[in-house]
Amino acid sequence: MKICNAIHLFRQNKRAYWSAIVFLSLLLISMLSEFIANDKPLVMSYNNQLYFPIFKTYTDLDFGGDFPTSADYKDEFIINNINKNGWMIMPIIPFSFNTVDFKLKTPTPSAPDRTHWLGTDDEGRDILARILYGIRLSVAFAFALTLISSAIGIFAGAIQGYLGGKTDIIMQRFIEIWDSLPQLFILIIVASLFIPTFWTLLIIMLLFSWTSLTGMVRAEFMRTRNFEFVKAARVLGVSNWRIIYRHILPNALVATITFIPFLISEAIVALTALDFLGLGLSQDYPSLGDLVRQGKDNLQAPWIGVSIFIVLSSLLTLLIFIGEGVRDILDTRKVQR
């Protein structure tokens, strides 16, 4: 019944409801990026045999070539061989996020046309393909960072708030010192030592983002630990871990969950900013921050800046609206109505 009421309250907020539908639709499309934007055929036939290049790597030798390297399905020789001996079905956007179009008739960055719907960047790569892959990367990174950092922060705040005393004082002083560390300088040092990957950058940002919910959870535990039902559980001999997990944590999570969409937005902005400054992921990754940088460096190509501005502003706005809908679900005044 509670789940039905929550869904009903969420649907009453039309802005949050439609934002959730649009966001999930964009996320689903980005998850299927390989089937929408790719320089490999979805399926093909050669000499009466079916091939699925999107799932398996084939070599030039498989299609009449001379080299044992991966087949280049943009090569005229390979294309002619396949068309003479079979057929192939390409994705809607025949470019991946790192595919360089060497057949451009205009200098890069090229303007939008029938081949590149949003144009290309200064390296001849399709902008729409990079946006599709970039949304998936940014959202996956933001979700992973938010979930892991929130779990650590909630655990630390729970220990502080429930035990109190010296434990709370020591941990609070540690968090204050930790938050005062210059994060940007540390990232510059790390980026100069090695090229950050998805996981290394996630770990580095996790070191500084876990404190975002600690203070709120700590305050909720300090408030709730003196309630009558908690004192009664102690008298009955219930263990501290069971009291934390079963009795206090559900109450603390009510105020915490409302901040999750906002933390996801902050993580997307943080990753984009680091990539824009050149301190984030390498160019081997489809980065939205890299498109922001290219929009700044190529003011004569406004389609780059306009495209990435619309994508980022829309993505963050949808998450904020969803957060407002989640807040309404947890609003006890509306639930009682």
C-alpha positions as CSV (number, residue, x, y, z in Angstrom):
1,M,0.0,0.0,0.0
2,K,2.9,2.4,0.8
3,I,4.5,1.8,-2.6
4,C,1.2,2.5,-4.3
5,N,0.8,5.7,-2.4
6,A,4.4,6.7,-3.2
7,I,3.8,6.1,-6.9
8,H,0.5,8.0,-6.8
9,L,2.2,11.0,-5.1
10,F,5.0,10.9,-7.6
11,R,2.6,10.9,-10.5
12,Q,0.7,13.8,-9.1
13,N,3.8,15.9,-9.6
14,K,3.5,16.0,-13.4
15,R,6.9,17.8,-13.8
16,A,8.7,15.1,-11.9
17,Y,6.7,12.3,-13.5
18,W,7.4,13.3,-17.1
19,S,11.0,14.2,-16.2
20,A,11.5,10.7,-14.9
21,I,10.0,9.2,-18.2
22,V,12.3,11.4,-20.4
23,F,15.4,10.7,-18.3
24,L,14.8,6.9,-18.3
25,S,14.1,7.1,-22.1
26,L,17.4,9.0,-22.6
27,L,19.2,6.5,-20.4
28,L,17.8,3.5,-22.3
29,I,18.8,5.0,-25.6
30,S,22.3,5.7,-24.4
31,M,22.5,2.1,-23.1
32,L,21.8,0.9,-26.7
33,S,24.4,3.3,-28.2
34,E,26.3,0.4,-29.9
35,F,23.1,-0.5,-31.8
36,I,22.4,3.2,-32.7
37,A,25.8,4.7,-33.4
38,N,28.6,2.4,-34.6
39,D,31.0,2.0,-37.5
40,K,30.4,-1.7,-37.6
41,P,27.4,-3.4,-39.2
42,L,24.6,-4.7,-37.0
43,V,24.4,-7.9,-39.1
44,M,25.8,-8.9,-42.5
45,S,25.9,-11.7,-44.9
46,Y,29.1,-12.8,-46.8
47,N,29.3,-15.8,-49.0
48,N,25.9,-17.0,-47.7
49,Q,27.2,-16.9,-44.1
50,L,25.8,-14.5,-41.4
51,Y,28.2,-12.3,-39.4
52,F,27.5,-10.1,-36.4
53,P,30.4,-7.6,-36.2
54,I,28.8,-5.7,-33.4
55,F,29.3,-8.7,-31.1
56,K,32.5,-10.3,-32.6
57,T,35.6,-8.9,-34.2
58,Y,36.4,-10.1,-37.7
59,T,39.6,-9.5,-39.7
60,D,40.2,-8.3,-43.3
61,L,41.0,-11.9,-44.3
62,D,37.4,-12.9,-43.5
63,F,36.2,-10.5,-46.2
64,G,38.8,-10.9,-48.9
65,G,41.4,-8.6,-47.5
66,D,45.1,-9.1,-47.1
67,F,45.8,-8.3,-43.5
68,P,45.0,-10.2,-40.2
69,T,43.9,-6.9,-38.6
70,S,40.4,-5.9,-37.6
71,A,38.1,-5.3,-40.5
72,D,37.5,-1.6,-41.4
73,Y,33.9,-1.5,-42.6
74,K,34.5,2.1,-43.9
75,D,37.2,0.8,-46.3
76,E,35.9,0.9,-49.9
77,F,37.7,-2.4,-50.8
78,I,35.9,-4.2,-47.9
79,I,32.6,-2.5,-48.7
80,N,32.7,-3.6,-52.3
81,N,33.7,-7.1,-51.4
82,I,30.7,-7.4,-49.0
83,N,28.3,-5.9,-51.5
84,K,29.4,-8.2,-54.2
85,N,29.1,-11.3,-52.1
86,G,26.3,-10.4,-49.7
87,W,24.9,-7.5,-47.8
88,M,25.2,-5.6,-44.5
89,I,22.9,-3.5,-42.3
90,M,24.6,-0.4,-40.7
91,P,23.2,1.4,-37.6
92,I,21.2,4.6,-38.0
93,I,24.4,6.6,-37.2
94,P,27.2,4.8,-39.0
95,F,29.9,6.3,-36.7
96,S,31.1,5.4,-33.2
97,F,32.2,7.9,-30.7
98,N,35.9,7.6,-31.8
99,T,35.3,7.2,-35.5
100,V,37.1,9.8,-37.6
101,D,35.3,10.6,-40.9
102,F,38.1,10.9,-43.5
103,K,35.5,11.6,-46.2
104,L,34.5,15.0,-45.0
105,K,34.2,17.5,-47.8
106,T,34.7,20.5,-45.5
107,P,37.3,21.3,-42.9
108,T,36.7,20.2,-39.4
109,P,34.7,21.0,-37.4
110,S,32.1,20.5,-40.1
111,A,28.6,21.8,-39.9
112,P,25.5,19.6,-39.4
113,D,24.4,17.8,-42.6
114,R,22.6,14.6,-43.7
115,T,25.6,12.5,-42.7
116,H,26.4,14.1,-39.4
117,W,23.2,15.4,-37.9
118,L,24.9,17.6,-35.3
119,G,28.1,18.1,-37.2
120,T,31.6,17.0,-36.2
121,D,34.2,18.1,-33.7
122,D,37.6,19.4,-34.6
123,E,38.9,15.9,-35.1
124,G,36.2,14.8,-37.5
125,R,34.2,12.7,-35.0
126,D,30.4,12.7,-35.0
127,I,29.0,14.8,-32.2
128,L,25.7,13.0,-31.9
129,A,27.5,9.7,-31.4
130,R,29.8,11.2,-28.8
131,I,26.8,12.6,-27.0
132,L,25.0,9.2,-26.9
133,Y,28.1,7.4,-25.5
134,G,28.9,10.4,-23.3
135,I,25.5,10.4,-21.6
136,R,25.9,6.7,-20.7
137,L,29.4,7.2,-19.4
138,S,28.5,10.3,-17.3
139,V,25.3,8.7,-15.8
140,A,27.1,5.4,-15.0
141,F,30.0,7.3,-13.4
142,A,27.6,9.5,-11.4
143,F,25.4,6.6,-10.2
144,A,28.4,4.6,-9.2
145,L,30.0,7.5,-7.4
146,T,26.8,8.5,-5.7
147,L,25.8,5.0,-4.5
148,I,29.3,4.1,-3.1
149,S,30.0,7.5,-1.5
150,S,26.5,7.6,0.0
151,A,26.9,4.1,1.5
152,I,30.2,5.1,3.1
153,G,28.9,8.5,4.2
154,I,25.8,7.0,5.8
155,F,27.8,4.3,7.6
156,A,30.2,6.9,9.0
157,G,27.4,9.3,10.0
158,A,25.6,6.4,11.7
159,I,28.6,5.5,13.8
160,Q,29.2,9.1,14.8
161,G,25.6,9.8,15.7
162,Y,24.8,6.6,17.5
163,L,28.0,6.2,19.6
164,G,28.6,9.9,20.2
165,G,31.2,10.9,22.8
166,K,34.9,10.6,21.9
167,T,34.1,8.6,18.7
168,D,32.0,11.4,17.4
169,I,34.6,14.1,18.3
170,I,37.5,12.2,16.7
171,M,35.6,11.4,13.5
172,Q,34.2,14.9,13.2
173,R,37.7,16.5,13.5
174,F,39.0,14.0,10.9
175,I,36.2,14.9,8.5
176,E,36.8,18.6,9.0
177,I,40.5,18.1,8.2
178,W,39.8,15.8,5.3
179,D,37.3,18.3,3.7
180,S,39.9,21.1,3.9
181,L,42.4,19.3,1.7
182,P,42.9,20.9,-1.7
183,Q,41.0,18.5,-4.0
184,L,41.9,20.2,-7.2
185,F,45.7,20.2,-6.5
186,I,45.5,16.5,-5.6
187,L,43.8,15.7,-8.9
188,I,46.4,17.7,-10.8
189,I,49.2,15.7,-9.1
190,V,47.4,12.4,-9.8
191,A,46.7,13.4,-13.5
192,S,50.4,14.3,-13.9
193,L,51.5,10.8,-12.6
194,F,49.3,8.7,-14.8
195,I,46.4,8.9,-17.2
196,P,43.2,8.5,-15.2
197,T,40.8,5.7,-16.2
198,F,37.1,5.3,-15.3
199,W,37.9,3.3,-12.1
200,T,40.9,5.3,-11.0
201,L,39.1,8.6,-11.3
202,L,36.1,7.1,-9.5
203,I,38.3,6.1,-6.6
204,I,40.0,9.5,-6.5
205,M,36.6,11.4,-6.4
206,L,35.2,8.9,-4.0
207,L,37.9,9.9,-1.5
208,F,36.4,13.4,-1.2
209,S,32.7,12.9,-1.9
210,W,31.8,10.4,0.8
211,T,31.4,13.2,3.4
212,S,28.4,14.8,1.6
213,L,25.8,12.9,3.6
214,T,27.7,12.3,6.8
215,G,26.6,15.4,8.7
216,M,22.9,14.9,7.9
217,V,22.9,11.2,8.9
218,R,24.9,12.0,12.1
219,A,22.3,14.6,13.1
220,E,19.4,12.2,12.4
221,F,21.0,9.5,14.5
222,M,21.7,11.9,17.4
223,R,18.1,12.9,17.3
224,T,16.6,9.4,17.0
225,R,18.9,7.6,19.5
226,N,17.0,9.1,22.4
227,F,13.5,8.2,21.3
228,E,11.5,5.8,23.4
229,F,11.5,2.9,21.0
230,V,15.3,3.0,20.8
231,K,15.6,3.0,24.6
232,A,13.1,0.1,24.9
233,A,15.2,-1.9,22.4
234,R,18.3,-1.4,24.5
235,V,16.5,-2.5,27.6
236,L,15.3,-5.7,25.8
237,G,19.0,-6.5,25.0
238,V,18.9,-5.8,21.3
239,S,22.4,-5.4,19.9
240,N,23.7,-2.0,18.8
241,W,24.1,-3.1,15.1
242,R,20.5,-4.3,15.1
243,I,19.2,-1.0,16.6
244,I,21.2,1.0,14.0
245,Y,20.0,-1.2,11.1
246,R,16.4,-1.9,12.0
247,H,15.3,1.0,14.1
248,I,17.2,4.2,13.4
249,L,18.6,3.9,9.8
250,P,15.1,3.7,8.1
251,N,14.3,7.1,9.8
252,A,17.6,8.6,8.8
253,L,17.2,7.5,5.2
254,V,13.9,9.4,4.7
255,A,15.8,12.7,4.8
256,T,18.8,11.3,3.0
257,I,17.1,9.8,-0.1
258,T,15.8,13.2,-1.2
259,F,19.4,14.4,-1.8
260,I,20.4,11.4,-4.1
261,P,19.2,13.0,-7.4
262,F,21.1,16.2,-6.5
263,L,24.2,14.3,-5.7
264,I,24.0,12.5,-9.1
265,S,23.8,16.0,-10.7
266,E,26.8,17.2,-8.8
267,A,28.8,14.1,-9.9
268,I,27.9,14.7,-13.5
269,V,29.0,18.3,-13.2
270,A,32.2,17.3,-11.4
271,L,33.2,14.8,-14.1
272,T,32.4,17.3,-16.9
273,A,34.4,20.0,-15.2
274,L,37.4,17.7,-14.7
275,D,37.3,16.6,-18.4
276,F,36.9,20.2,-19.5
277,L,40.1,21.1,-17.5
278,G,42.0,18.1,-18.9
279,L,42.2,16.5,-15.4
280,G,39.6,13.8,-16.0
281,L,39.3,10.9,-18.4
282,S,41.6,10.6,-21.4
283,Q,40.4,11.2,-25.0
284,D,39.9,7.5,-25.4
285,Y,36.6,8.0,-23.5
286,P,33.4,9.7,-24.9
287,S,33.4,12.7,-22.6
288,L,30.8,15.4,-22.4
289,G,33.5,17.6,-20.8
290,D,35.6,17.2,-23.9
291,L,32.8,18.5,-26.0
292,V,32.4,21.5,-23.7
293,R,36.1,22.2,-24.2
294,Q,35.8,21.9,-28.0
295,G,32.8,24.3,-27.9
296,K,35.0,26.8,-26.2
297,D,38.0,26.3,-28.5
298,N,35.9,26.4,-31.7
299,L,33.6,29.5,-31.3
300,Q,33.4,29.5,-35.1
301,A,31.4,26.2,-34.9
302,P,28.5,27.1,-32.6
303,W,26.8,23.8,-33.2
304,I,29.2,22.1,-30.8
305,G,28.6,24.5,-27.9
306,V,24.8,24.7,-28.5
307,S,24.5,20.9,-28.7
308,I,26.4,20.1,-25.5
309,F,24.7,23.0,-23.6
310,I,21.3,21.6,-24.4
311,V,22.3,18.1,-23.4
312,L,23.9,19.0,-20.1
313,S,21.2,21.6,-19.1
314,S,18.4,19.2,-20.0
315,L,20.1,16.3,-18.2
316,L,20.7,18.3,-15.0
317,T,17.2,19.9,-15.1
318,L,15.5,16.5,-15.4
319,L,17.5,15.2,-12.4
320,I,16.5,18.2,-10.3
321,F,12.8,17.8,-11.2
322,I,13.0,14.1,-10.3
323,G,14.5,15.1,-6.9
324,E,11.6,17.4,-6.3
325,G,9.2,14.5,-6.9
326,V,11.1,12.2,-4.5
327,R,11.0,14.9,-1.9
328,D,7.2,15.1,-2.3
329,I,6.9,11.3,-1.7
330,L,8.8,11.6,1.6
331,D,6.9,14.7,2.7
332,T,4.8,13.3,5.6
333,R,2.3,16.2,5.3
334,K,1.4,15.1,1.8
335,V,1.4,11.4,2.7
336,Q,-1.1,12.0,5.5
337,R,-3.4,13.7,3.0
